[in-house]
Amino acid sequence: MRLLHTMLRVTDLDRSLSFYQDVLNMELFRKTDFPEGRFTLAFVGYGEEQSNTVLELTHNWDTSEYEIGNAYGHIAIGVDDVYKACDRIREAGGLIVREPGPMAHGTTVLAFVKDPDGYMIELLSR
């Protein structure tokens, strides 16, 4: 068994694809419209779906707003250097909501970024 994907509902697919591709450097693997169901699925990630876990972005055409809720935590992405990653993300227009530095009560260096729909993404040094 292996983890295949995590799904996030997004309100503006083009804006989200721009964020995940241009700001976080993910690749778009496939995008499929389902006109009868009035939704689109787009799969993005850092490696082919056959061997990597990817992110499924679901755009329901008739929904313009979602509540993230208090159960959602974050998606974690490993990076070589959290400080450099934040500089690049900031330059690309991304929103850093927790500046890079050691975690409270520990030594792991991390930062947090918000995507266009408000989902939190944790950046961790490998």
Contacts in CASP RR format, 6 or more apart in sequence:
PFRMAT RR
TARGET T0000
AUTHOR 0000-0000-0000
METHOD contacts of the structure
MODEL  1
MRLLHTMLRVTDLDRSLSFYQDVLNMELFRKTDFPEGRFTLAFVGYGEEQ
SNTVLELTHNWDTSEYEIGNAYGHIAIGVDDVYKACDRIREAGGLIVREP
GPMAHGTTVLAFVKDPDGYMIELLSR
2 53 0 8 1.000
3 53 0 8 1.000
4 49 0 8 1.000
4 53 0 8 1.000
4 54 0 8 1.000
5 43 0 8 1.000
5 49 0 8 1.000
5 53 0 8 1.000
5 54 0 8 1.000
5 55 0 8 1.000
5 56 0 8 1.000
6 53 0 8 1.000
6 55 0 8 1.000
6 56 0 8 1.000
6 75 0 8 1.000
7 55 0 8 1.000
7 56 0 8 1.000
7 57 0 8 1.000
7 58 0 8 1.000
8 55 0 8 1.000
8 56 0 8 1.000
8 57 0 8 1.000
8 58 0 8 1.000
8 115 0 8 1.000
8 117 0 8 1.000
8 119 0 8 1.000
9 58 0 8 1.000
9 59 0 8 1.000
9 60 0 8 1.000
9 63 0 8 1.000
9 66 0 8 1.000
9 117 0 8 1.000
10 16 0 8 1.000
10 57 0 8 1.000
10 58 0 8 1.000
10 59 0 8 1.000
10 116 0 8 1.000
10 117 0 8 1.000
11 59 0 8 1.000
11 63 0 8 1.000
11 64 0 8 1.000
11 65 0 8 1.000
11 66 0 8 1.000
11 116 0 8 1.000
11 117 0 8 1.000
12 59 0 8 1.000
12 116 0 8 1.000
13 40 0 8 1.000
13 42 0 8 1.000
13 57 0 8 1.000
13 59 0 8 1.000
15 116 0 8 1.000
16 42 0 8 1.000
16 57 0 8 1.000
16 59 0 8 1.000
16 115 0 8 1.000
16 116 0 8 1.000
16 117 0 8 1.000
17 28 0 8 1.000
17 31 0 8 1.000
17 42 0 8 1.000
17 44 0 8 1.000
17 57 0 8 1.000
19 94 0 8 1.000
19 115 0 8 1.000
19 116 0 8 1.000
20 26 0 8 1.000
20 44 0 8 1.000
20 45 0 8 1.000
20 55 0 8 1.000
20 57 0 8 1.000
20 115 0 8 1.000
21 27 0 8 1.000
21 28 0 8 1.000
21 44 0 8 1.000
22 92 0 8 1.000
23 89 0 8 1.000
23 92 0 8 1.000
23 93 0 8 1.000
23 94 0 8 1.000
23 113 0 8 1.000
24 77 0 8 1.000
24 89 0 8 1.000
24 113 0 8 1.000
24 121 0 8 1.000
25 46 0 8 1.000
26 44 0 8 1.000
26 45 0 8 1.000
26 46 0 8 1.000
26 55 0 8 1.000
27 44 0 8 1.000
27 45 0 8 1.000
27 46 0 8 1.000
27 47 0 8 1.000
28 42 0 8 1.000
28 43 0 8 1.000
28 44 0 8 1.000
29 43 0 8 1.000
29 44 0 8 1.000
29 45 0 8 1.000
29 47 0 8 1.000
29 48 0 8 1.000
29 49 0 8 1.000
29 54 0 8 1.000
30 41 0 8 1.000
30 42 0 8 1.000
30 43 0 8 1.000
31 40 0 8 1.000
31 41 0 8 1.000
31 42 0 8 1.000
31 43 0 8 1.000
32 40 0 8 1.000
32 41 0 8 1.000
32 42 0 8 1.000
33 39 0 8 1.000
33 40 0 8 1.000
34 40 0 8 1.000
34 41 0 8 1.000
38 60 0 8 1.000
38 61 0 8 1.000
38 62 0 8 1.000
39 58 0 8 1.000
39 59 0 8 1.000
39 60 0 8 1.000
39 61 0 8 1.000
40 58 0 8 1.000
40 59 0 8 1.000
40 61 0 8 1.000
41 56 0 8 1.000
41 57 0 8 1.000
41 58 0 8 1.000
41 59 0 8 1.000
42 56 0 8 1.000
42 57 0 8 1.000
42 59 0 8 1.000
43 49 0 8 1.000
43 54 0 8 1.000
43 55 0 8 1.000
43 56 0 8 1.000
43 57 0 8 1.000
44 54 0 8 1.000
44 55 0 8 1.000
44 57 0 8 1.000
45 52 0 8 1.000
45 54 0 8 1.000
45 55 0 8 1.000
46 52 0 8 1.000
47 54 0 8 1.000
55 75 0 8 1.000
66 117 0 8 1.000
68 117 0 8 1.000
68 118 0 8 1.000
68 119 0 8 1.000
72 119 0 8 1.000
72 120 0 8 1.000
73 120 0 8 1.000
74 112 0 8 1.000
74 119 0 8 1.000
74 120 0 8 1.000
74 121 0 8 1.000
74 122 0 8 1.000
75 119 0 8 1.000
75 120 0 8 1.000
75 121 0 8 1.000
75 122 0 8 1.000
76 121 0 8 1.000
76 122 0 8 1.000
76 123 0 8 1.000
76 124 0 8 1.000
77 121 0 8 1.000
77 122 0 8 1.000
77 123 0 8 1.000
77 124 0 8 1.000
78 123 0 8 1.000
78 124 0 8 1.000
78 125 0 8 1.000
78 126 0 8 1.000
79 85 0 8 1.000
79 123 0 8 1.000
79 124 0 8 1.000
79 125 0 8 1.000
79 126 0 8 1.000
80 125 0 8 1.000
80 126 0 8 1.000
81 125 0 8 1.000
82 100 0 8 1.000
82 101 0 8 1.000
82 109 0 8 1.000
82 110 0 8 1.000
82 111 0 8 1.000
82 123 0 8 1.000
82 124 0 8 1.000
82 125 0 8 1.000
83 100 0 8 1.000
83 101 0 8 1.000
83 109 0 8 1.000
85 100 0 8 1.000
85 111 0 8 1.000
85 123 0 8 1.000
86 96 0 8 1.000
86 99 0 8 1.000
86 100 0 8 1.000
86 111 0 8 1.000
86 113 0 8 1.000
86 123 0 8 1.000
89 96 0 8 1.000
89 113 0 8 1.000
90 96 0 8 1.000
94 113 0 8 1.000
95 113 0 8 1.000
95 114 0 8 1.000
96 111 0 8 1.000
96 112 0 8 1.000
96 113 0 8 1.000
97 112 0 8 1.000
97 113 0 8 1.000
97 114 0 8 1.000
97 120 0 8 1.000
98 110 0 8 1.000
98 111 0 8 1.000
98 112 0 8 1.000
99 111 0 8 1.000
100 109 0 8 1.000
100 110 0 8 1.000
100 111 0 8 1.000
100 123 0 8 1.000
101 109 0 8 1.000
101 110 0 8 1.000
101 111 0 8 1.000
102 108 0 8 1.000
102 109 0 8 1.000
102 110 0 8 1.000
103 109 0 8 1.000
103 110 0 8 1.000
108 124 0 8 1.000
108 125 0 8 1.000
109 124 0 8 1.000
109 125 0 8 1.000
110 122 0 8 1.000
110 123 0 8 1.000
110 124 0 8 1.000
110 125 0 8 1.000
111 122 0 8 1.000
111 123 0 8 1.000
112 120 0 8 1.000
112 121 0 8 1.000
112 122 0 8 1.000
112 123 0 8 1.000
113 120 0 8 1.000
113 121 0 8 1.000
113 123 0 8 1.000
114 120 0 8 1.000
114 121 0 8 1.000
115 121 0 8 1.000
END
